[in-house]
């Protein structure tokens, strides 16, 4: 045995080395969890690099603090270059370890190989660090203890990899406590390897440290320990903060996803009934078409419109109407299969799509089942207000191969049911297609017709019944389509009302009339009061009075020069709403008239409350005025009624001298008809106005 230098140990530094090893181990476990959550994102590489530096520096620092706790009775130091190499080894080994920990589950074979390589790497870092002392003569190692230190390094590395792989999930309960315990075990294993290696070292008596003038131990003690603690702490804090940020980000993403799902549901479903709306229905029909093309099967589309629903709204209120729609939606869903579609298009229109229909007989059977939804009253204790369906049926592919074709054809069949008496169902027939195509063409052309200047206004004069003097005129909208020619208002007005385009059309008429009235005024002509028809949709639209006042003000026309006509049927559909609209118009200075009087059902109390200026007797009564005594009595009664309510009476459709003479006897106020003046262009009306003035 050669005499040896006897080492001593500074136990506070031994404990410091253990603390550094445990902190480095905990930081490693936390980083492994953090990096695992990143998957294969670009951030993974940066976290791996930063984590490897932090972990490697921690292991390396533990080694040198452990070395500083070791002293010999000679001056000691460390070679800068070799010390740097040991640090690089520690960082590379750490990168390798972190990469392995965060790449999914470790098999037993892979764990063993990886642990061996990592243990050898740690041992290499340790013995490279000891070589930095540059002892002369060189350090001798006890073979068995030397081998034991390497074995401890391999076992410690393997255990570290297994523990890190197990604890990298944040889903483990009390994961913090598990990591603290695992970090202490890993720290003890690393320190044990270090001091086992130190125990294996032998320093012969007379050895000299050739690097004693290199790095001073005092500098190492302060700098390495302080900087490493700082780096490990900062790394751990950054990891925790980033993890919390990730949690908050994940929560935000989940919240945003939930909100998006709700918004998407709202965009695709009817708010009242919860049924699919038009957007989702059209998507489902397209999917059904795609599927039917592959499977060579057919499906049926049922277009349902409710008859009598408006009476519910008018008599019981909109809340009752909403209750009807929700109850019907529930019943319709219950009579079809789960894979079939029940949707609400809006208002009182529903569409049912039923797949795998073998023939028309099955489609009829399903239609009968849909009718069963209406057998009992949709409103409790309101059997006196029945609701019935008009159902149009279109079959794929016989009645259409696109979404629009199927919807339009089912809609056309439904309108045929309404025309034939309602409360029934009909299959689409080719003969319906001609009328439907024309309807579709008219609807599509309406929006562009104003820009193309296809609309124009004609005027039918109104005369004083007593002396035939010109008192005013009624503005009549006309449409000359570029390809369809002249289209009757009786055809395009209902289409415009159903599509909602009547609002823009009505504004155009008022603007055109006011423009012409300003031209008359600027031409020095006598002002002429003009009557304009208002549809139900215009009358009920919010802001209608403000819109009209804006137009009249723009052209400098006094509201007193305009009269608005509403039909008796429209006036009585919702008398309370009509009364409110009439009062707004009258307060603004406009006059109003009840058109087509006698064709509907009016309450005398409402007529009195309306307070309109004129009542226009429908032409059907004037036609029979001279040939039917009952007709004459009806007209006489209407005139007396109007006068008792302080209204003027206008007789429409006067075509003969006999009719005019009798109306004069009955004290009618004004007349309108082909006898005295047909609907005419603005130039003809202007000429008529000039002629009357000259007379």
C-alpha positions in Angstrom: 0.0 0.0 0.0 1.3 3.4 -1.0 0.8 6.2 1.5 -2.2 8.4 0.5 -3.4 11.9 1.1 -6.4 11.8 3.4 -9.4 13.8 2.3 -11.8 15.6 4.5 -15.4 16.8 3.8 -17.3 20.0 4.5 -20.7 18.6 5.5 -22.7 21.9 4.9 -21.5 21.8 1.3 -22.5 18.1 1.2 -26.0 19.1 2.2 -25.9 22.0 -0.3 -25.0 19.5 -3.1 -27.9 17.4 -2.1 -30.3 20.4 -2.2 -28.9 21.4 -5.6 -29.4 17.8 -6.9 -32.9 17.6 -5.6 -33.9 21.1 -7.0 -32.4 20.1 -10.3 -34.4 16.8 -10.2 -37.6 18.6 -9.4 -37.0 21.2 -12.2 -36.3 18.3 -14.6 -39.6 16.5 -13.6 -41.6 19.7 -14.1 -39.9 20.5 -17.4 -40.7 16.9 -18.6 -44.3 17.5 -17.9 -44.3 20.9 -19.6 -42.4 19.7 -22.7 -44.7 16.6 -23.0 -47.7 18.9 -23.2 -46.2 20.8 -26.2 -46.3 17.7 -28.4 -44.4 18.3 -31.7 -44.8 22.1 -31.7 -42.0 24.5 -32.6 -41.9 25.5 -28.9 -40.7 22.0 -27.9 -37.2 22.6 -29.3 -36.7 25.8 -27.4 -38.0 24.2 -24.1 -35.7 21.2 -24.7 -32.7 23.4 -25.2 -33.4 25.6 -22.2 -34.3 22.6 -20.1 -31.1 20.8 -21.0 -29.0 23.8 -20.0 -30.9 24.2 -16.7 -30.8 20.5 -15.9 -27.1 20.0 -17.1 -26.0 23.0 -15.1 -27.8 21.7 -12.0 -26.1 18.3 -12.2 -22.7 19.9 -13.0 -23.1 22.4 -10.2 -24.0 19.6 -7.8 -20.8 17.8 -8.9 -18.6 20.8 -8.2 -20.2 21.8 -5.0 -19.6 18.2 -4.0 -16.0 18.6 -5.1 -15.7 21.8 -3.0 -16.9 19.9 0.0 -13.9 17.7 -0.6 -10.5 18.9 0.5 -6.9 17.6 0.6 -3.9 18.9 2.6 -2.7 20.5 -0.5 -3.9 23.5 -2.7 -6.6 22.5 -5.2 -7.9 24.0 -8.4 -9.5 23.1 -11.7 -8.5 23.5 -15.3 -10.9 25.9 -17.1 -11.0 24.0 -20.5 -11.6 20.6 -18.9 -14.2 22.0 -16.6 -16.0 23.5 -19.6 -15.9 20.1 -21.3 -17.6 18.5 -18.2 -20.3 21.1 -18.4 -20.9 20.4 -22.1 -21.2 16.7 -21.3 -23.7 17.4 -18.6 -25.9 19.6 -20.9 -25.7 17.0 -23.8 -26.7 14.2 -21.4 -29.5 16.3 -20.1 -30.8 17.1 -23.6 -30.8 13.4 -24.4 -32.6 12.6 -21.1 -35.3 15.2 -21.5 -35.9 14.2 -25.1 -36.4 10.6 -24.0 -38.7 11.5 -21.1 -41.1 13.5 -23.3 -41.5 11.2 -26.3 -44.2 8.9 -25.1 -44.1 5.6 -23.1 -40.8 3.9 -22.5 -40.6 0.2 -23.1 -38.4 -1.9 -20.8 -35.7 -2.4 -23.4 -35.7 1.2 -24.4 -35.6 2.3 -20.8 -32.7 0.0 -20.0 -30.6 1.2 -23.0 -31.4 4.8 -22.4 -30.7 4.6 -18.7 -27.3 2.9 -19.4 -26.3 5.6 -21.9 -27.4 8.4 -19.7 -25.6 6.8 -16.6 -22.4 6.5 -18.5 -22.8 10.1 -19.6 -23.2 11.3 -16.1 -20.2 9.2 -14.9 -18.2 10.7 -17.8 -19.1 14.2 -16.7 -18.1 13.3 -13.1 -14.7 11.8 -13.9 -14.0 14.5 -16.6 -14.6 17.1 -13.8 -12.2 15.3 -11.5 -9.6 15.2 -14.3 -9.8 19.0 -14.4 -7.8 18.9 -11.1 -4.8 17.7 -13.2 -3.2 15.8 -10.2 0.5 14.8 -10.5 0.8 11.8 -10.1 -2.6 11.1 -11.5 -5.6 10.0 -9.5 -5.9 6.3 -9.0 -9.3 4.6 -8.7 -10.3 1.5 -6.8 -11.7 -0.7 -9.6 -14.6 -2.2 -7.7 -15.8 1.1 -6.2 -15.2 2.8 -9.6 -17.4 0.2 -11.2 -20.0 0.6 -8.4 -20.1 4.4 -9.0 -20.9 3.8 -12.7 -23.5 1.2 -11.8 -25.1 3.7 -9.3 -25.1 6.3 -12.1 -26.9 3.8 -14.5 -29.4 2.8 -11.9 -30.0 6.4 -10.9 -30.4 7.5 -14.5 -32.8 4.6 -15.3 -34.9 5.3 -12.2 -34.9 9.0 -13.1 -36.2 8.3 -16.6 -38.9 5.9 -15.3 -40.0 8.4 -12.6 -40.1 11.3 -15.0 -42.0 9.3 -17.5 -44.6 8.3 -14.9 -45.0 11.7 -13.3 -44.9 13.9 -16.4 -48.8 13.9 -16.5 -50.5 16.7 -14.5 -53.6 14.4 -14.2 -52.0 12.4 -11.3 -53.6 13.3 -8.0 -51.2 15.3 -5.7 -48.7 15.4 -8.4 -46.7 18.1 -6.5 -46.1 15.9 -3.5 -45.1 13.0 -5.8 -42.6 15.2 -7.6 -41.1 16.4 -4.4 -40.6 12.9 -3.1 -39.3 11.7 -6.5 -36.9 14.7 -6.6 -35.4 13.9 -3.2 -34.9 10.2 -4.2 -33.3 11.3 -7.5 -31.1 13.9 -5.7 -29.9 11.3 -3.2 -29.1 8.9 -6.0 -27.1 11.5 -7.9 -25.2 12.5 -4.7 -24.6 8.9 -3.9 -23.0 8.3 -7.3 -20.8 11.4 -6.8 -19.5 10.4 -3.4 -19.1 6.8 -4.4 -16.9 8.1 -7.2 -15.0 10.3 -4.8 -14.5 7.3 -2.5 -13.0 5.3 -5.4 -10.3 8.0 -5.9 -6.9 7.7 -4.3 -4.4 10.5 -4.0 -0.8 9.3 -3.4 1.2 11.2 -0.8 3.2 13.9 -2.5 0.5 14.6 -5.2 0.4 18.1 -6.6 -2.6 19.8 -8.2 -1.3 21.3 -11.4 -4.5 23.4 -11.8 -4.2 25.0 -8.3 -3.5 28.3 -10.0 -6.6 27.9 -12.3 -10.1 28.4 -10.9 -10.1 29.2 -7.3 -12.3 27.2 -5.0 -13.6 30.3 -3.3 -14.8 31.7 -6.6 -16.4 28.3 -7.4 -18.2 28.2 -4.1 -19.9 31.5 -4.5 -20.4 31.8 -8.2 -21.4 28.3 -9.1 -23.8 27.7 -6.2 -25.4 31.2 -6.5 -25.8 31.2 -10.3 -27.1 27.6 -10.4 -29.7 28.2 -7.7 -30.8 31.3 -9.6 -31.0 29.6 -13.0 -32.8 26.5 -11.6 -35.3 28.8 -9.7 -35.9 31.0 -12.7 -36.4 28.0 -14.9 -38.8 26.4 -12.5 -40.7 29.7 -12.1 -40.9 30.2 -15.9 -42.2 26.6 -16.3 -44.8 27.1 -13.6 -45.9 30.5 -15.1 -46.0 29.1 -18.6 -48.0 26.1 -17.4 -50.5 28.4 -15.7 -50.7 30.5 -18.8 -51.3 27.3 -20.8 -54.0 26.3 -18.4 -55.6 29.7 -18.8 -55.2 29.6 -22.5 -56.7 26.2 -22.7 -59.6 27.3 -20.5 -60.1 30.4 -22.8 -59.9 28.2 -25.9 -62.5 25.8 -24.4 -64.7 28.8 -23.4 -64.3 30.2 -26.9 -65.1 26.8 -28.4 -68.2 26.6 -26.2 -69.3 30.1 -27.3 -68.7 29.3 -30.9 -70.7 26.1 -30.6 -73.6 28.0 -29.1 -73.4 30.7 -31.8 -73.2 28.0 -34.5 -76.2 26.3 -32.9 -78.1 29.6 -32.9 -77.1 30.3 -36.5 -78.4 26.9 -37.5 -81.5 26.6 -35.4 -84.8 28.5 -34.9 -84.7 30.5 -31.7 -88.4 29.8 -30.8 -88.8 26.1 -31.5 -85.2 24.9 -31.5 -85.7 23.2 -34.8 -83.2 23.5 -37.7 -83.6 26.7 -39.6 -83.4 27.4 -43.3 -79.6 27.3 -43.4 -79.3 23.9 -41.7 -82.2 22.5 -43.6 -80.7 23.3 -46.9 -77.4 21.7 -45.8 -79.2 18.5 -44.7 -81.2 18.4 -48.0 -77.9 18.6 -49.9 -76.4 15.8 -47.8 -79.6 13.7 -48.5 -79.2 14.4 -52.2 -75.5 13.3 -52.2 -76.4 10.2 -50.2 -79.4 9.3 -52.5 -77.2 9.6 -55.6 -74.9 6.9 -54.2 -77.6 4.6 -52.8 -80.2 5.1 -55.6 -82.9 5.8 -53.0 -85.5 8.6 -52.9 -86.7 10.9 -50.1 -89.7 13.2 -49.7 -90.0 16.8 -48.8 -93.1 18.1 -47.1 -93.8 21.9 -47.2 -96.3 22.7 -44.4 -98.2 26.0 -44.1 -100.7 26.6 -41.3 -104.2 27.7 -42.1 -105.9 29.8 -39.4 -102.7 30.7 -37.6 -103.1 34.4 -38.1 -106.5 34.3 -36.3 -104.7 32.9 -33.3 -102.2 35.8 -33.3 -104.9 38.4 -33.8 -107.4 37.1 -31.3 -105.1 35.6 -28.5 -101.9 37.4 -29.1 -98.4 36.5 -30.2 -97.6 34.6 -27.0 -100.4 32.1 -27.9 -99.1 32.0 -31.4 -95.6 31.1 -30.2 -97.1 28.4 -28.0 -98.8 26.9 -31.1 -95.6 26.8 -33.1 -93.6 25.1 -30.2 -96.4 22.6 -29.6 -96.6 21.8 -33.3 -92.8 21.4 -33.6 -92.9 18.9 -30.8 -95.7 16.9 -32.4 -94.0 16.8 -35.8 -90.8 15.5 -34.3 -92.7 12.8 -32.5 -94.3 11.4 -35.7 -91.1 11.0 -37.8 -88.0 9.1 -37.1 -84.9 10.5 -35.4 -82.9 10.5 -38.6 -85.6 12.6 -40.4 -85.6 16.4 -40.4 -88.2 18.8 -39.1 -87.3 22.4 -39.7 -89.0 25.8 -39.4 -88.4 28.2 -42.3 -90.0 31.1 -40.5 -93.5 32.4 -39.6 -95.9 29.5 -39.8 -94.0 27.5 -42.4 -92.4 24.1 -41.6 -90.5 21.6 -43.8 -90.2 17.9 -43.0 -87.7 15.7 -44.9 -88.2 12.0 -44.7 -85.6 9.6 -46.2 -85.8 6.2 -47.7 -89.2 6.5 -49.3 -89.9 3.5 -51.6 -92.9 5.0 -53.4 -95.6 7.6 -53.5 -97.9 5.4 -51.4 -95.5 5.6 -48.4 -95.2 9.3 -48.9 -99.0 9.6 -48.7 -99.0 7.5 -45.5 -96.5 9.8 -43.9 -98.6 12.8 -45.0 -101.5 11.3 -43.1 -99.3 10.9 -40.0 -98.4 14.6 -40.3 -102.1 15.4 -40.4 -102.6 13.5 -37.1 -100.6 16.3 -35.4 -103.6 18.6 -36.0 -106.4 16.3 -34.8 -106.4 17.8 -31.4 -106.3 21.5 -30.7 -102.8 23.0 -30.5 -104.1 25.4 -27.8 -105.8 24.0 -24.7 -109.5 25.0 -24.5 -109.5 26.8 -27.8 -111.2 24.3 -30.1 -113.2 27.2 -31.6 -110.0 28.4 -33.3 -108.9 25.4 -35.4 -105.6 25.2 -37.2 -105.2 23.0 -40.3 -102.3 22.4 -42.6 -101.8 22.9 -46.3 -99.0 20.4 -47.3 -97.1 20.3 -50.6 -95.0 17.2 -51.3 -91.9 16.9 -53.6 -90.1 13.6 -54.2 -86.4 13.2 -55.0 -85.4 12.6 -57.8 -88.7 12.7 -59.6 -89.6 16.3 -58.6 -86.1 17.8 -58.5 -82.4 17.1 -58.1 -81.3 20.3 -56.4 -82.2 21.9 -53.1 -83.9 24.9 -54.7 -85.9 22.7 -57.1 -87.2 20.5 -54.3 -88.1 23.4 -52.0 -89.8 25.4 -54.7 -91.7 22.5 -56.1 -93.0 21.5 -52.6 -93.9 25.1 -52.1 -95.8 25.2 -55.4 -97.7 22.1 -54.5 -98.6 23.7 -51.1 -100.0 26.8 -52.9 -102.1 24.5 -55.1 -103.6 23.0 -51.9 -104.4 26.5 -50.6 -106.0 27.4 -54.0 -108.1 24.2 -53.8 -109.6 24.8 -50.4 -106.8 24.2 -47.9 -106.6 21.5 -45.2 -105.1 18.9 -47.6 -102.0 17.6 -49.2 -100.8 17.4 -52.9 -97.9 16.0 -54.7 -96.0 18.3 -57.1 -97.0 18.0 -60.7 -95.2 19.3 -63.8 -98.1 21.6 -64.6 -97.4 23.5 -61.4 -93.9 24.2 -62.6 -94.8 26.8 -65.2 -96.5 29.0 -62.7 -93.7 28.4 -60.1 -91.0 29.3 -62.6 -92.7 32.5 -63.5 -93.1 33.3 -59.8 -89.4 32.7 -59.2 -88.5 34.8 -62.2 -90.6 37.7 -60.9 -89.2 37.4 -57.4 -85.6 37.4 -58.7 -86.3 40.4 -61.0 -88.0 42.6 -58.4 -84.8 43.7 -56.7 -83.1 44.8 -59.9 -86.3 46.2 -61.6 -85.9 49.6 -59.8 -82.3 50.0 -60.9 -83.3 49.1 -64.5 -86.1 51.7 -64.4 -88.7 49.0 -65.3 -91.2 50.4 -62.9 -93.4 53.4 -63.7 -96.4 55.1 -62.2 -99.7 55.8 -63.9 -102.4 58.0 -62.4 -106.2 57.5 -62.4 -108.0 60.8 -61.9 -110.6 61.4 -59.2 -113.5 63.7 -59.9 -116.1 65.7 -57.9 -119.3 63.8 -58.4 -121.4 67.0 -58.4 -119.6 68.9 -61.2 -117.0 66.5 -62.6 -114.1 68.8 -61.7 -110.7 67.2 -61.1 -110.0 66.7 -57.4 -107.0 64.4 -57.3 -105.5 61.2 -58.6 -104.6 57.7 -57.5 -101.0 56.6 -58.1 -100.9 53.1 -59.7 -97.7 51.1 -59.9 -96.9 49.4 -63.2 -94.0 47.1 -64.2 -92.8 46.5 -67.7 -90.4 43.5 -67.4 -87.6 43.4 -70.0 -88.5 39.8 -71.1 -92.0 39.1 -69.5 -93.5 42.4 -70.7 -96.2 44.1 -68.7 -96.8 42.3 -65.4 -100.1 42.9 -63.5 -99.9 44.4 -60.0 -102.2 41.7 -58.9 -99.4 39.2 -59.8 -96.2 40.9 -58.6 -97.5 42.8 -55.5 -98.3 39.6 -53.5 -94.9 38.2 -54.5 -93.2 41.3 -53.3 -95.2 41.1 -50.1 -94.2 37.5 -49.4 -90.5 38.2 -50.1 -90.4 41.5 -48.1 -89.5 43.5 -51.2 -92.7 45.5 -51.0 -90.9 47.9 -48.5 -88.4 49.1 -51.0 -91.0 49.1 -53.7 -93.4 51.2 -51.7 -90.6 53.8 -50.9 -89.8 54.0 -54.6 -93.5 54.8 -55.4 -93.7 57.5 -52.8 -90.4 59.0 -53.9 -91.5 59.0 -57.6 -94.9 60.6 -56.8 -93.3 63.3 -54.7 -90.7 64.0 -57.4 -93.5 64.5 -59.9 -95.5 66.7 -57.6 -92.4 68.9 -57.1 -92.1 69.1 -60.9 -95.7 70.2 -61.2 -95.1 72.9 -58.6 -91.9 74.1 -60.3 -93.9 74.2 -63.6 -96.4 76.6 -62.0 -99.3 74.1 -62.1 -102.1 73.8 -59.5 -101.3 71.3 -56.7 -103.1 68.0 -57.0 -103.7 65.6 -54.1 -102.4 62.1 -54.9 -103.5 58.9 -53.2 -101.0 56.0 -52.8 -101.8 52.4 -51.7 -100.1 51.0 -48.6 -99.8 47.3 -48.2 -100.2 45.5 -44.9 -96.4 45.0 -44.6 -95.7 48.7 -45.2 -98.3 49.7 -42.7 -96.9 47.5 -40.0 -93.2 48.1 -40.7 -91.4 50.0 -38.0 -90.3 53.6 -38.9 -92.8 53.8 -41.8 -93.9 57.3 -40.9 -90.3 58.5 -40.5 -89.4 57.1 -43.9 -92.3 58.8 -45.6 -91.6 62.1 -43.9 -88.0 61.9 -44.9 -89.1 61.5 -48.6 -91.6 64.3 -48.5 -89.2 66.7 -46.8 -86.5 65.9 -49.4 -88.9 67.0 -52.2 -90.5 69.8 -50.3 -94.0 68.3 -50.4 -96.5 69.0 -47.7 -98.0 65.8 -46.1 -101.5 67.3 -46.6 -101.0 66.7 -50.4 -100.7 62.9 -49.9 -103.4 60.4 -49.1 -102.7 56.8 -48.2 -105.2 54.0 -49.1 -105.4 50.8 -47.1 -107.9 48.0 -48.0 -110.7 47.1 -45.6 -109.3 43.6 -45.2 -105.9 44.9 -44.2 -107.4 47.4 -41.8 -109.4 44.7 -40.0 -106.7 42.0 -39.8 -105.3 43.7 -36.7 -107.5 46.6 -36.0 -105.6 47.8 -32.9 -102.3 47.9 -34.8 -104.0 49.5 -37.8 -105.4 52.2 -35.5 -102.0 53.0 -34.1 -100.4 53.3 -37.5 -103.3 55.5 -38.8 -102.9 57.8 -35.9 -99.2 58.2 -36.5 -99.8 59.0 -40.2 -102.6 61.5 -39.3 -100.5 63.1 -36.6 -97.8 63.7 -39.3 -100.4 65.4 -41.5 -101.3 62.7 -44.0 -104.9 61.8 -44.9 -106.1 58.2 -45.1 -108.8 56.2 -47.0 -110.4 52.8 -46.6 -110.2 51.1 -50.0 -112.4 48.3 -51.4 -115.0 48.9 -48.7 -117.7 46.2 -48.6 -115.5 43.3 -49.6 -114.4 42.5 -46.1 -116.0 42.5 -42.6 -115.7 45.8 -40.7 -116.7 46.7 -37.2 -118.6 50.0 -37.1 -116.9 50.9 -33.8 -113.5 50.5 -35.4 -114.5 52.5 -38.5 -115.5 55.3 -36.2 -112.2 55.1 -34.2 -110.1 55.0 -37.4 -111.2 58.5 -38.3 -110.1 58.2 -41.9 -111.0 60.9 -44.4 -112.4 58.7 -47.2 -114.3 55.5 -47.8 -114.0 54.0 -51.3 -116.9 51.8 -52.4 -115.7 48.6 -54.2 -116.4 48.4 -58.0 -118.3 45.2 -57.5 -121.2 47.2 -56.0 -121.0 50.0 -58.6 -121.3 47.3 -61.4 -124.7 46.3 -60.1 -125.8 49.8 -59.2 -128.3 50.3 -62.1 -129.4 46.7 -62.6 -130.0 45.5 -59.1 -132.2 47.2 -56.5 -130.4 45.5 -53.7 -127.1 46.7 -55.0 -128.4 50.2 -55.2 -129.7 50.0 -51.6 -126.2 48.8 -50.4 -124.5 51.7 -52.1 -127.0 54.1 -50.6 -126.4 52.6 -47.1 -122.7 52.8 -47.5 -122.9 56.5 -48.5 -125.1 57.3 -45.5 -122.9 55.4 -43.2 -119.8 57.2 -44.4 -121.4 60.6 -44.1 -122.6 59.8 -40.6 -118.9 59.1 -39.7 -117.8 62.4 -41.4 -116.1 60.6 -44.3 -116.1 61.4 -48.0 -117.3 58.6 -50.3 -115.4 57.7 -53.5 -117.1 55.3 -56.0 -114.7 53.1 -57.9 -115.2 51.6 -61.3 -117.8 54.1 -62.7 -118.1 53.2 -66.4 -121.6 54.5 -67.5 -123.5 57.7 -67.5 -126.4 55.9 -65.7 -124.1 54.9 -62.9 -122.8 58.5 -62.6 -126.3 60.0 -62.6 -127.5 57.6 -59.9 -124.4 58.3 -57.8 -125.1 62.0 -58.0 -128.7 61.4 -56.7 -127.3 59.4 -53.8 -125.0 62.3 -52.9 -121.7 60.5 -53.5 -118.7 62.8 -53.1 -116.2 61.6 -55.7 -116.0 59.2 -58.6 -113.3 57.3 -60.3 -113.5 55.1 -63.3 -113.1 54.6 -67.1 -116.1 56.9 -67.8 -114.2 60.0 -66.8 -110.6 58.9 -66.9 -108.6 55.8 -67.4 -105.2 55.2 -65.7 -102.8 57.5 -67.6 -99.2 58.4 -67.9 -97.9 61.6 -66.3 -97.9 63.5 -69.6 -101.6 62.6 -70.1 -102.5 63.7 -66.6 -100.6 66.9 -67.1 -102.5 67.6 -70.2 -105.8 66.9 -68.4 -104.8 69.3 -65.6 -104.0 72.0 -68.1 -107.3 71.5 -70.0 -109.4 71.7 -66.9 -107.6 74.9 -65.8 -108.2 76.5 -69.2 -111.9 75.5 -69.1 
